[in-house]
């Protein structure tokens, strides 16, 4: 895993950059007409949430191991307000923000990771197998 950390720092991903990214990105999310109401209703303490999300991205991109939460459970609590299309909106804001703040290789790495995470969350929240037929 040291290789991931080394590559990440070469690409311009480090703790201060992640903290700036999280704060700017979620500031934009909070102002978004579709995402803002959901996030603003769900989060009581934004500074604490910024720290938690910085820990998340540090764990994902720098393999720091600091994040100890459960993203699926956190999103499932708000599943009645979340649609698959909102993930696309979230990803569009993420792409724009990472392109603005990060080097091109860092932005690409963060965007790729976010797309995979979003796909996993959508599968966890919305994918349902059809009822099993025991007639066979």
C-alpha positions, 0 to 999 in steps of 0.5 A: 500500500505504500506504493498507493501513497507514493503515487498519490503524493506524486499526483498531488493528492495529500491531506491538505488538498483533500481537506480543501477539496471536501470543503469546497465540494460540499459547499457546492453540494449544500447550495445545489437545488436538488442535493442541498436540501437533502444534505442540509437536512441530514447533516447537523454539524458541517465541520464534523462532517467535513472532517469525517469526509476528509478521513474517508477520502484519506482512507480511500486515496492515501490508504490512511485507514482513518475512516471508520464509518459505514457509507452504505448505512449512512446513505440508507438512512436517507434512501427515501430521498435519494434517487439514482439520478442524484448520484449523477448530479453529485458526480458532476459537481465532484468532477468540476471541483476536482478538475478545478482544484487538483492536478489532472492525474489527481482529478482523474484518480479521484473521479474514477474512485468516486464513480466506482463508489457511487456505483457501489452505493447505487447497487446497495441502495437500489438493486433488488433481485426479482423474487425467487421462483421455487416452482422448478 
